[in-house]
Amino acid sequence: MPADYTPQRVVCLQPSATVILAAIGRLDRVVACTKYCADVCPEVKSSGRTIIADSWTAQSREILAARPDLVIAAVPYQEKAVVEILKAGVRFLGFAPQTLADIYTDIATIAGTVGASELGQAVIAYMQREIETVRHQVNGKMRPRVFCEEWGKPLIASQRWVAELVAAAGGEFLGDPGIQSSAETILAMDPEVVVAAWCGAGDRVPLEKMVRGRKPEFERTRIDRTDPASLWLLVRNSRRSRKKLTASTKPPDRLKTSCGKP
């Protein structure tokens, strides 16, 4: 049997990389990852994997202690953290996806690097089928006006791939993806739904504080916080539509799966 020269000891500094490796059946190669990886992929808590700092706060000594032959990181980066990653002197993959096509390329790149190209293509095809299924289900239905934010201070709109998902799910994405904005600008756009998807914040998004700080329009906002493992939705009565919107943060049962596995 020929020798396998693909990386065997992988350090993941971002949850997306961990989930991708799980989806292609290579989670066993992850020797260290972040606490955020463990949040979305509980399997990594077992088997003695080391929990280390993420892409934003990476420490070369932690990375080297795991004896990796590959480090995978993704945005957001902090300049000094990138220096720390490079200082470790280990093979490094760094990603900064902006579109769904970029994400598919990242999946293919990671899969190819660990010798699982066909499985990577299968994951991509599955994602594309699921998105198209949703697109078909909402075709012709009311399109709520949606603002998605990836950070609150400063207030930054979510990236283009989020806008693509909003459109596929039947919504109208408001604003320019990835651009800094203000509460006044958002209110002027009159969103019916605000998605608070703060990067790395998990269940620590301060929704009540957000609503209080964006007066007066947001005082008419209903907070849908039914599932602490998912996105937070702020549902409000817009000037455009006085219909009461119903929204749930819980995914359909068919999408509730083990980490990375369709």
C-alpha positions as CSV (number, residue, x, y, z in Angstrom):
1,M,0.0,0.0,0.0
2,P,1.5,3.4,-1.0
3,A,2.5,5.8,1.8
4,D,-0.1,8.5,2.7
5,Y,1.6,11.9,2.6
6,T,-1.5,13.9,3.4
7,P,-1.6,15.8,6.7
8,Q,-2.4,13.5,9.7
9,R,-2.3,16.0,12.6
10,V,-4.6,19.0,11.9
11,V,-5.1,22.1,14.1
12,C,-8.4,23.9,13.4
13,L,-8.6,27.5,14.4
14,Q,-12.1,28.1,13.1
15,P,-15.3,26.0,13.5
16,S,-15.9,25.9,9.8
17,A,-12.8,23.9,9.2
18,T,-13.7,21.4,11.9
19,V,-17.2,20.9,10.5
20,I,-15.8,20.4,7.0
21,L,-13.4,17.7,8.2
22,A,-16.2,16.0,10.1
23,A,-18.4,16.1,7.0
24,I,-15.7,14.3,4.9
25,G,-15.0,11.7,7.6
26,R,-11.6,13.1,8.7
27,L,-12.4,14.4,12.1
28,D,-10.0,11.8,13.5
29,R,-7.1,13.9,12.2
30,V,-8.0,17.0,14.3
31,V,-5.6,17.1,17.2
32,A,-6.5,20.5,18.5
33,C,-9.3,23.0,17.9
34,T,-11.1,26.0,19.5
35,K,-13.9,26.1,22.1
36,Y,-16.1,27.4,19.3
37,C,-15.4,24.2,17.3
38,A,-16.6,22.2,20.3
39,D,-19.8,24.3,20.4
40,V,-20.8,23.2,16.9
41,C,-19.1,19.8,16.8
42,P,-19.4,18.2,20.3
43,E,-17.5,15.1,19.1
44,V,-14.2,17.0,19.4
45,K,-14.6,17.2,23.2
46,S,-13.7,13.5,23.4
47,S,-10.4,11.7,22.6
48,G,-8.2,14.1,24.4
49,R,-8.1,16.9,21.8
50,T,-6.5,20.1,23.0
51,I,-8.6,23.3,23.1
52,I,-6.6,26.3,21.9
53,A,-7.0,29.9,20.9
54,D,-8.8,30.7,17.6
55,S,-7.8,32.6,14.4
56,W,-8.3,36.0,16.2
57,T,-6.1,35.2,19.2
58,A,-3.8,32.4,18.0
59,Q,-0.7,31.6,20.0
60,S,2.3,29.9,18.3
61,R,3.3,28.0,21.5
62,E,-0.2,26.4,21.7
63,I,-0.1,25.4,18.0
64,L,3.4,23.9,18.3
65,A,2.4,22.0,21.4
66,A,-0.1,20.0,19.4
67,R,2.6,18.9,16.9
68,P,0.5,19.5,13.8
69,D,1.5,19.0,10.2
70,L,-1.3,21.4,9.0
71,V,-3.0,24.4,10.5
72,I,-6.4,25.6,9.1
73,A,-7.7,29.1,9.9
74,A,-10.3,31.5,8.5
75,V,-11.4,35.1,9.0
76,P,-11.7,37.0,11.2
77,Y,-7.9,37.4,11.6
78,Q,-6.1,39.8,13.8
79,E,-2.7,40.9,12.4
80,K,-0.7,39.7,15.4
81,A,-2.5,36.4,15.4
82,V,-1.6,35.8,11.7
83,V,2.0,36.5,12.7
84,E,1.7,34.0,15.5
85,I,0.3,31.4,13.1
86,L,3.2,32.0,10.6
87,K,5.7,32.0,13.4
88,A,4.7,28.4,14.2
89,G,6.3,27.4,10.9
90,V,3.7,24.8,10.1
91,R,1.9,24.2,6.8
92,F,-0.9,26.7,6.8
93,L,-4.3,27.0,5.0
94,G,-6.0,30.4,5.5
95,F,-9.5,31.1,4.2
96,A,-11.6,34.3,3.7
97,P,-14.8,33.3,1.9
98,Q,-17.1,36.0,0.7
99,T,-19.6,34.0,-1.5
100,L,-21.1,30.5,-1.5
101,A,-18.8,29.7,-4.4
102,D,-15.9,30.6,-2.2
103,I,-17.2,28.3,0.5
104,Y,-17.5,25.4,-2.0
105,T,-13.9,26.0,-3.1
106,D,-12.7,26.0,0.5
107,I,-14.5,22.7,1.1
108,A,-12.8,21.2,-2.0
109,T,-9.4,22.6,-0.9
110,I,-9.6,21.1,2.5
111,A,-10.9,17.8,1.2
112,G,-8.2,17.6,-1.4
113,T,-5.5,18.4,1.1
114,V,-6.4,15.5,3.3
115,G,-7.0,13.1,0.4
116,A,-10.8,13.1,0.4
117,S,-11.6,15.0,-2.8
118,E,-14.6,12.8,-3.8
119,L,-16.2,13.2,-0.3
120,G,-15.6,16.9,-0.5
121,Q,-17.5,17.1,-3.8
122,A,-20.3,15.0,-2.3
123,V,-20.6,17.5,0.6
124,I,-20.7,20.4,-1.9
125,A,-23.4,18.7,-4.0
126,Y,-25.5,18.0,-0.8
127,M,-25.3,21.6,0.2
128,Q,-26.3,22.8,-3.2
129,R,-29.3,20.4,-3.3
130,E,-30.5,21.6,0.1
131,I,-30.3,25.2,-0.8
132,E,-32.2,24.6,-4.1
133,T,-34.8,22.7,-2.2
134,V,-35.5,25.6,0.0
135,R,-35.4,28.0,-2.9
136,H,-38.1,26.0,-4.6
137,Q,-40.2,25.8,-1.5
138,V,-40.4,29.6,-1.0
139,N,-40.8,30.5,-4.7
140,G,-43.7,32.9,-5.1
141,K,-44.2,33.6,-1.4
142,M,-43.9,36.8,0.5
143,R,-40.3,38.0,0.7
144,P,-39.7,39.6,4.1
145,R,-37.1,42.4,4.3
146,V,-34.1,41.1,6.2
147,F,-31.1,42.8,7.7
148,C,-28.3,40.4,8.9
149,E,-25.4,41.7,11.0
150,E,-22.2,40.0,11.7
151,W,-21.1,42.4,14.4
152,G,-22.7,45.1,16.6
153,K,-20.0,47.5,17.5
154,P,-19.2,48.7,14.9
155,L,-22.4,47.6,13.2
156,I,-21.4,45.5,10.2
157,A,-23.7,43.7,7.7
158,S,-23.1,40.0,7.1
159,Q,-21.1,38.8,4.2
160,R,-22.3,38.1,0.6
161,W,-22.7,34.4,1.2
162,V,-25.3,35.2,3.9
163,A,-27.1,37.5,1.5
164,E,-27.2,34.6,-1.0
165,L,-28.7,32.3,1.7
166,V,-31.3,35.0,2.6
167,A,-32.3,35.2,-1.0
168,A,-32.5,31.4,-1.4
169,A,-34.6,31.3,1.8
170,G,-37.1,33.8,0.3
171,G,-36.0,37.0,1.9
172,E,-34.8,40.4,0.6
173,F,-31.4,41.1,2.0
174,L,-31.1,44.8,2.9
175,G,-27.9,46.9,2.7
176,D,-24.5,46.1,1.3
177,P,-22.8,42.8,2.5
178,G,-19.8,43.3,4.7
179,I,-20.2,47.1,5.0
180,Q,-20.2,49.1,8.2
181,S,-23.6,50.7,8.9
182,S,-25.5,52.4,11.7
183,A,-28.7,51.8,13.6
184,E,-30.3,54.8,11.9
185,T,-29.5,53.5,8.4
186,I,-30.9,50.1,9.3
187,L,-34.1,51.6,10.6
188,A,-34.4,53.7,7.4
189,M,-34.3,50.5,5.4
190,D,-37.3,49.3,7.4
191,P,-36.4,45.6,8.0
192,E,-39.1,43.2,9.0
193,V,-36.5,40.7,10.4
194,V,-33.1,41.4,11.9
195,V,-30.8,38.4,12.1
196,A,-28.1,38.9,14.8
197,A,-25.4,36.5,13.7
198,W,-22.4,38.0,15.5
199,C,-19.2,36.2,14.6
200,G,-18.0,34.0,17.5
201,A,-20.6,35.3,19.9
202,G,-22.8,32.2,20.1
203,D,-25.5,32.7,22.7
204,R,-23.9,35.8,24.1
205,V,-25.5,38.3,21.6
206,P,-27.0,41.0,23.9
207,L,-30.4,41.2,22.2
208,E,-32.2,43.1,25.0
209,K,-29.4,45.7,25.0
210,M,-29.6,45.9,21.2
211,V,-33.3,46.6,21.2
212,R,-32.9,49.3,24.0
213,G,-30.1,51.0,22.1
214,R,-31.9,51.2,18.8
215,K,-34.9,53.3,19.8
216,P,-37.6,54.2,19.0
217,E,-38.5,51.8,16.2
218,F,-36.9,48.7,17.8
219,E,-39.1,49.0,20.8
220,R,-41.7,47.4,18.7
221,T,-39.5,44.4,18.2
222,R,-40.2,40.9,19.3
223,I,-37.2,38.8,20.3
224,D,-37.3,35.2,19.1
225,R,-34.7,33.4,21.2
226,T,-36.1,29.9,21.4
227,D,-32.9,28.0,20.6
228,P,-29.6,29.1,22.2
229,A,-27.7,27.1,19.7
230,S,-28.8,29.0,16.7
231,L,-29.3,32.5,15.2
232,W,-31.2,35.2,17.0
233,L,-34.1,36.8,15.2
234,L,-35.5,40.2,15.9
235,V,-39.0,40.4,14.4
236,R,-40.6,43.8,14.1
237,N,-43.6,45.4,12.5
238,S,-42.2,47.4,9.6
239,R,-43.8,50.4,8.0
240,R,-44.0,48.4,4.7
241,S,-45.9,45.5,6.2
242,R,-48.1,45.5,9.3
243,K,-48.7,41.8,9.0
244,K,-47.4,39.8,12.1
245,L,-44.5,37.8,11.0
246,T,-43.8,34.4,12.5
247,A,-40.3,33.2,12.8
248,S,-38.5,30.3,14.4
249,T,-34.8,29.9,15.1
250,K,-35.1,26.2,15.2
251,P,-34.0,24.3,12.1
252,P,-36.4,21.7,10.5
253,D,-36.0,18.2,11.9
254,R,-34.5,17.0,8.6
255,L,-31.6,19.4,9.0
256,K,-30.8,18.3,12.6
257,T,-27.8,16.1,12.1
258,S,-24.6,15.0,13.8
259,C,-21.7,17.4,13.3
260,G,-20.9,17.8,9.6
261,K,-22.9,14.7,8.6
262,P,-25.9,15.1,6.2
